[in-house]
Amino acid sequence: MDYKRIDEFVLQLVERSTPERTAWNLEKLREGKAASWNYIDGCMLTALMEMEGLTGDRRYFDFARAVADHFVGEDGSIRTFRPEARNLDDINEGRVLFALYDRTGEEKYRRAADFLRARLDEQPRTAEGNFWHKAIYPNQVWLDGIYMAQPFYALYEKNFGGGDYSDIVGQIKNVRARMFSEGKGLYFHGYDASRAAFWADPATGCSRNFWLRSLGWFAVALADLLDILPDGGDRDSLQGIFAELMANVGRYADPDTGLYWQVPDQGGREGNYLETSGSAMMAYAMLKGARLGALGREYAAKGQRTFDGIMEKYLTFRPDGLDLGGICLVAGLGPEDNRRRDGSYEYYISEPVVSNDAKGVAPFVLAYTEVKRLTP
């Protein structure tokens, strides 16, 4: 595998980007929207910081800092952030603040982290104690939201808080209790504690199907939390949930490529396809889990097989750069005025499939950083 070309690909994306217009945020580019503080760029900045840590190339760090400085004021305010949206997605980009503060000592990054942490105190919760995904999704928990909020929450506790991870672990235990399918060994995309959403099962509150990328977000969140939490009871609880998920997910890997299907338990069904972003997330989670000792060493080989499969199937080498294809642009559940997003099989396979979007590129790069640790 020509892994070195990946370094060139990532730097090419950075060089084609500005804080006002990033080359990997296809949702913004397609809709002609102005730059905002958002999870898509946040995922990519996390990946860039990992690349800088491994390679020592300051261009990654400098770009991440430039993006943060474009939005973060000296008082810690965050331009374009809308507290009234109660949107967990908008917490995610805050992960970069801890490294920036540690590296530069600039207080504005600490203040911005304080600002985002205070928003979690205001976030509405379900009766079980989990954060709502957004204000427009009342009483709803999505797997995506675990990644969007909980690693930031844990990093804040580690760096600036009292090291109390009980709320984080409690919310994940609730997800295991409410959203896990014993029969399939997978987690449903969403859960409505009120059972009021049109897509929710009236008995369980869960959505109808499993979506690969939501499972990927959850797996990556668990892997990252295991890297943050200290040894002990809280971490042990998460490790058990993580190991169970990784063992179950592995049953659904495509034997020819190592990739996973957009609707993971229905491989080979008409319209279903091997999807890049969720596959990259599973590769990253397995590789990192093995490195941390949370999974057996055999998972490193499984993760690398998936990563190599993505390269073989979806990474195209061109004279002027690379294309990473097979990425589902977006998928969700509702809201009420968008009943097309009903959690059906037909819905999940209907969303656009694109190239070079950060929701695929960022986890692919994160998985690559774990491969680099194995094969420097």
C-alpha positions as CSV (number, residue, x, y, z in Angstrom):
1,M,0.0,0.0,0.0
2,D,1.3,3.4,-0.9
3,Y,0.5,5.0,2.4
4,K,2.8,8.0,1.9
5,R,0.4,9.4,-0.7
6,I,-2.2,9.9,2.0
7,D,0.1,12.5,3.7
8,E,0.1,14.3,0.3
9,F,-3.6,14.0,0.1
10,V,-4.3,15.5,3.5
11,L,-1.8,18.4,3.0
12,Q,-3.4,19.1,-0.4
13,L,-6.8,19.5,1.3
14,V,-5.3,21.8,3.9
15,E,-3.6,23.9,1.3
16,R,-6.9,24.2,-0.6
17,S,-8.7,25.4,2.5
18,T,-9.2,28.6,4.4
19,P,-11.0,29.1,7.7
20,E,-13.9,30.6,5.7
21,R,-14.0,27.8,3.2
22,T,-12.7,24.3,3.9
23,A,-12.2,21.9,1.0
24,W,-13.7,19.0,3.0
25,N,-17.0,20.5,4.2
26,L,-19.1,19.5,1.2
27,E,-22.4,20.4,2.9
28,K,-21.3,24.0,3.2
29,L,-19.7,24.0,-0.3
30,R,-22.8,22.6,-2.0
31,E,-25.2,24.9,-0.3
32,G,-23.0,28.0,-0.6
33,K,-23.2,28.7,3.1
34,A,-20.8,30.8,5.1
35,A,-18.3,29.2,7.4
36,S,-19.6,28.3,10.9
37,W,-18.5,26.6,14.1
38,N,-19.5,23.0,13.2
39,Y,-18.8,19.3,13.8
40,I,-17.7,18.6,10.3
41,D,-14.7,20.9,10.5
42,G,-14.3,19.8,14.1
43,C,-13.8,16.2,13.1
44,M,-11.2,17.2,10.5
45,L,-9.3,19.5,13.0
46,T,-9.1,16.6,15.4
47,A,-7.5,14.5,12.6
48,L,-5.1,17.2,11.6
49,M,-3.9,17.6,15.2
50,E,-3.2,13.9,15.3
51,M,-1.3,14.1,12.1
52,E,0.8,16.9,13.5
53,G,1.6,15.0,16.6
54,L,2.8,12.0,14.5
55,T,4.7,13.9,11.8
56,G,5.8,17.1,13.5
57,D,4.6,19.0,10.4
58,R,3.4,22.4,11.8
59,R,1.1,23.0,8.8
60,Y,-1.5,20.8,10.4
61,F,-1.4,22.6,13.8
62,D,-1.2,26.1,12.2
63,F,-4.3,25.5,10.1
64,A,-6.3,24.1,13.1
65,R,-5.3,27.2,15.1
66,A,-6.2,29.5,12.3
67,V,-9.7,28.0,12.1
68,A,-10.2,28.3,15.9
69,D,-8.9,31.9,15.9
70,H,-11.4,32.7,13.1
71,F,-14.3,31.9,15.5
72,V,-13.0,32.2,19.1
73,G,-13.0,35.7,20.6
74,E,-10.6,36.9,23.4
75,D,-13.5,36.6,25.8
76,G,-14.1,33.0,24.9
77,S,-17.2,33.7,22.8
78,I,-17.6,31.6,19.7
79,R,-18.8,33.3,16.6
80,T,-21.9,31.7,14.9
81,F,-22.5,29.4,17.9
82,R,-26.3,29.5,18.7
83,P,-26.9,28.4,22.3
84,E,-30.6,28.3,21.8
85,A,-30.2,25.4,19.3
86,R,-29.1,23.1,22.1
87,N,-27.2,21.3,19.4
88,L,-24.7,18.6,20.6
89,D,-23.0,18.7,17.1
90,D,-21.7,22.1,17.9
91,I,-19.8,20.9,21.0
92,N,-17.6,18.6,19.0
93,E,-15.2,21.3,17.5
94,G,-14.4,22.3,21.1
95,R,-12.1,19.3,21.4
96,V,-9.3,21.2,19.6
97,L,-9.4,23.9,22.4
98,F,-7.6,21.8,24.9
99,A,-4.5,21.1,22.7
100,L,-4.4,24.8,21.6
101,Y,-4.5,26.0,25.2
102,D,-1.8,23.5,26.2
103,R,0.4,24.5,23.4
104,T,0.0,28.2,23.4
105,G,-1.2,29.2,26.9
106,E,-3.7,31.6,25.4
107,E,-6.6,32.1,27.8
108,K,-9.2,32.6,25.1
109,Y,-9.1,28.8,24.4
110,R,-9.7,28.0,28.1
111,R,-12.5,30.5,28.2
112,A,-14.1,29.0,25.0
113,A,-13.9,25.5,26.6
114,D,-15.6,26.9,29.7
115,F,-18.3,28.4,27.5
116,L,-19.0,25.1,25.8
117,R,-19.0,23.2,29.1
118,A,-21.5,25.6,30.5
119,R,-23.8,24.8,27.5
120,L,-23.8,21.2,28.5
121,D,-25.3,22.2,31.9
122,E,-28.1,23.9,29.9
123,Q,-28.7,20.9,27.6
124,P,-32.1,19.4,28.1
125,R,-32.1,15.7,29.1
126,T,-34.4,12.7,28.8
127,A,-36.0,11.2,31.8
128,E,-33.1,8.7,32.0
129,G,-30.6,11.5,32.1
130,N,-29.2,11.6,28.6
131,F,-28.7,14.8,26.6
132,W,-31.2,15.6,23.9
133,H,-29.5,15.5,20.5
134,K,-30.8,19.0,19.6
135,A,-33.7,21.3,20.6
136,I,-35.5,20.3,17.4
137,Y,-35.3,16.7,18.5
138,P,-37.0,16.7,21.9
139,N,-36.3,13.7,24.1
140,Q,-34.2,12.0,21.4
141,V,-30.8,10.4,21.9
142,W,-28.8,9.6,18.7
143,L,-25.6,7.6,18.6
144,D,-24.0,10.5,16.8
145,G,-24.5,12.7,19.8
146,I,-22.3,10.5,22.0
147,Y,-19.3,11.3,19.9
148,M,-20.3,15.0,19.5
149,A,-20.4,15.7,23.2
150,Q,-19.0,13.1,25.5
151,P,-15.2,13.1,24.5
152,F,-15.3,16.9,24.9
153,Y,-17.0,16.5,28.3
154,A,-14.4,14.0,29.4
155,L,-11.5,16.2,28.2
156,Y,-12.9,19.1,30.1
157,E,-13.1,17.0,33.3
158,K,-9.6,15.8,32.8
159,N,-8.1,19.2,32.1
160,F,-10.2,21.7,34.0
161,G,-12.8,19.9,36.0
162,G,-12.7,17.6,39.0
163,G,-12.2,14.3,37.1
164,D,-15.8,13.2,37.6
165,Y,-16.8,11.0,34.7
166,S,-19.9,9.4,36.2
167,D,-22.4,11.4,34.2
168,I,-20.6,10.5,30.9
169,V,-20.5,6.8,31.8
170,G,-24.1,6.9,33.0
171,Q,-25.3,8.3,29.7
172,I,-23.5,5.6,27.8
173,K,-24.9,2.9,30.1
174,N,-28.3,4.2,29.3
175,V,-27.6,3.9,25.6
176,R,-26.6,0.3,26.2
177,A,-29.8,-0.3,28.1
178,R,-32.2,1.4,25.7
179,M,-30.7,1.2,22.2
180,F,-28.9,-2.1,22.0
181,S,-30.4,-5.0,20.0
182,E,-29.6,-8.3,21.7
183,G,-30.5,-10.2,18.6
184,K,-28.2,-8.3,16.2
185,G,-25.6,-7.1,18.7
186,L,-25.8,-3.6,17.2
187,Y,-27.2,-0.3,18.4
188,F,-30.2,1.5,16.7
189,H,-29.5,4.9,15.3
190,G,-31.9,6.8,17.5
191,Y,-34.1,6.5,20.6
192,D,-37.0,8.7,21.6
193,A,-37.7,8.5,25.3
194,S,-41.2,9.9,24.8
195,R,-42.1,7.5,21.9
196,A,-43.6,10.5,20.2
197,A,-41.4,10.7,17.1
198,F,-43.0,9.3,13.9
199,W,-39.9,7.1,13.3
200,A,-39.9,5.6,16.8
201,D,-41.1,2.1,17.7
202,P,-44.0,2.7,20.1
203,A,-42.9,0.0,22.4
204,T,-39.1,0.6,22.6
205,G,-38.7,4.2,21.3
206,C,-35.9,3.0,19.0
207,S,-35.6,3.7,15.3
208,R,-36.2,0.9,12.8
209,N,-32.7,0.2,11.5
210,F,-29.0,0.3,12.2
211,W,-26.9,2.9,10.3
212,L,-23.2,2.3,9.9
213,R,-21.9,5.8,10.5
214,S,-23.9,6.2,13.7
215,L,-22.4,3.0,15.0
216,G,-19.1,4.3,13.9
217,W,-19.5,7.6,15.8
218,F,-20.4,5.5,18.9
219,A,-17.4,3.2,18.5
220,V,-15.0,6.1,18.0
221,A,-16.4,7.9,21.0
222,L,-15.8,4.9,23.2
223,A,-12.3,4.4,21.9
224,D,-11.5,8.0,22.5
225,L,-13.0,8.0,26.0
226,L,-10.9,4.9,26.9
227,D,-7.9,7.0,26.0
228,I,-9.0,9.9,28.3
229,L,-10.4,8.2,31.4
230,P,-8.1,6.9,34.1
231,D,-7.9,3.2,35.0
232,G,-10.7,2.1,37.3
233,G,-14.4,1.4,37.5
234,D,-15.7,4.0,35.1
235,R,-13.2,3.1,32.4
236,D,-13.8,-0.6,33.0
237,S,-17.5,-0.2,32.4
238,L,-16.9,1.5,29.1
239,Q,-14.3,-1.1,28.0
240,G,-16.8,-3.8,28.4
241,I,-19.4,-2.0,26.3
242,F,-16.7,-1.2,23.7
243,A,-15.4,-4.8,23.5
244,E,-18.9,-6.1,23.1
245,L,-19.6,-3.8,20.2
246,M,-16.4,-4.4,18.4
247,A,-16.9,-8.2,18.6
248,N,-20.4,-7.9,17.3
249,V,-19.6,-5.5,14.5
250,G,-16.9,-7.7,13.2
251,R,-19.6,-10.3,12.3
252,Y,-20.9,-7.9,9.6
253,A,-17.6,-7.1,7.8
254,D,-17.6,-7.9,4.1
255,P,-15.2,-10.9,3.7
256,D,-13.8,-9.7,0.4
257,T,-12.9,-6.1,1.4
258,G,-13.1,-5.8,5.2
259,L,-15.5,-2.9,4.7
260,Y,-19.0,-2.5,6.3
261,W,-22.4,-1.9,4.7
262,Q,-24.4,1.3,4.9
263,V,-27.1,-0.7,6.6
264,P,-24.7,-3.1,8.3
265,D,-26.9,-6.1,9.0
266,Q,-28.3,-6.3,5.4
267,G,-25.2,-6.8,3.4
268,G,-25.9,-7.7,-0.3
269,R,-29.5,-6.4,-0.3
270,E,-30.4,-4.4,-3.4
271,G,-29.2,-0.8,-3.1
272,N,-27.0,-1.4,-0.1
273,Y,-23.3,-0.5,-0.5
274,L,-20.0,-0.7,1.3
275,E,-19.6,2.8,2.9
276,T,-16.4,4.6,3.6
277,S,-16.9,6.8,6.6
278,G,-18.4,4.2,9.0
279,S,-15.9,1.6,7.8
280,A,-13.0,4.0,8.6
281,M,-14.5,4.7,12.0
282,M,-14.5,0.9,12.7
283,A,-11.0,0.6,11.5
284,Y,-9.9,3.4,13.8
285,A,-11.7,2.1,16.8
286,M,-10.3,-1.4,16.3
287,L,-6.7,-0.2,15.8
288,K,-6.9,2.2,18.7
289,G,-8.6,-0.2,20.9
290,A,-5.9,-2.8,20.3
291,R,-3.2,-0.2,20.9
292,L,-4.7,0.8,24.2
293,G,-5.1,-2.8,25.3
294,A,-8.9,-2.5,25.4
295,L,-9.1,-5.1,22.6
296,G,-7.0,-8.1,21.7
297,R,-4.1,-7.6,19.4
298,E,-6.0,-9.4,16.6
299,Y,-8.2,-6.3,16.3
300,A,-5.2,-4.3,15.0
301,A,-5.0,-6.7,12.0
302,K,-8.8,-6.5,11.5
303,G,-8.7,-2.7,11.6
304,Q,-5.8,-2.5,9.1
305,R,-7.6,-4.9,6.8
306,T,-10.6,-2.6,6.7
307,F,-8.3,0.4,6.2
308,D,-6.5,-1.3,3.3
309,G,-9.9,-2.3,1.9
310,I,-11.0,1.3,1.8
311,M,-7.8,2.2,0.0
312,E,-8.3,-0.6,-2.5
313,K,-12.0,0.2,-3.2
314,Y,-12.4,3.9,-2.8
315,L,-9.1,5.7,-2.9
316,T,-8.3,6.8,-6.4
317,F,-4.8,8.1,-7.3
318,R,-4.9,10.9,-9.9
319,P,-2.1,13.0,-11.3
320,D,-3.4,16.1,-9.5
321,G,-4.2,14.4,-6.2
322,L,-6.5,11.7,-4.6
323,D,-10.2,11.1,-4.3
324,L,-11.7,9.3,-1.4
325,G,-15.2,8.1,-2.5
326,G,-18.0,6.0,-1.1
327,I,-19.0,8.5,1.6
328,C,-22.6,8.9,2.6
329,L,-23.1,12.7,2.7
330,V,-25.6,12.9,5.5
331,A,-28.4,10.9,7.2
332,G,-30.7,11.6,10.1
333,L,-34.1,11.0,11.7
334,G,-36.8,13.6,11.1
335,P,-37.7,16.2,12.4
336,E,-41.5,16.1,12.1
337,D,-41.5,18.2,9.0
338,N,-39.0,15.9,7.2
339,R,-40.7,12.6,7.1
340,R,-38.5,11.3,4.4
341,R,-35.9,10.7,7.1
342,D,-37.9,7.9,8.6
343,G,-35.2,5.4,9.5
344,S,-36.2,2.9,6.8
345,Y,-33.8,0.9,4.8
346,E,-35.0,2.7,1.7
347,Y,-34.1,6.1,3.3
348,Y,-30.6,5.2,4.3
349,I,-29.6,4.0,0.9
350,S,-31.2,7.1,-0.8
351,E,-28.9,9.7,0.6
352,P,-26.1,11.1,-1.7
353,V,-22.8,9.3,-1.9
354,V,-19.9,11.7,-2.4
355,S,-16.1,12.0,-2.4
356,N,-13.7,13.9,-0.1
357,D,-16.2,15.0,2.5
358,A,-14.8,15.3,6.0
359,K,-17.2,12.9,7.5
360,G,-15.3,10.2,5.6
361,V,-11.9,11.9,5.2
362,A,-11.5,12.7,8.9
363,P,-12.0,9.1,10.2
364,F,-9.9,7.8,7.3
365,V,-7.1,10.1,8.4
366,L,-7.6,9.1,12.1
367,A,-7.4,5.4,11.1
368,Y,-4.3,6.3,9.1
369,T,-2.6,7.7,12.2
370,E,-3.2,4.4,14.0
371,V,-1.8,2.5,11.0
372,K,1.3,4.8,11.1
373,R,1.8,3.9,14.7
374,L,1.9,0.2,13.6
375,T,4.0,0.8,10.5
376,P,6.0,4.1,11.0
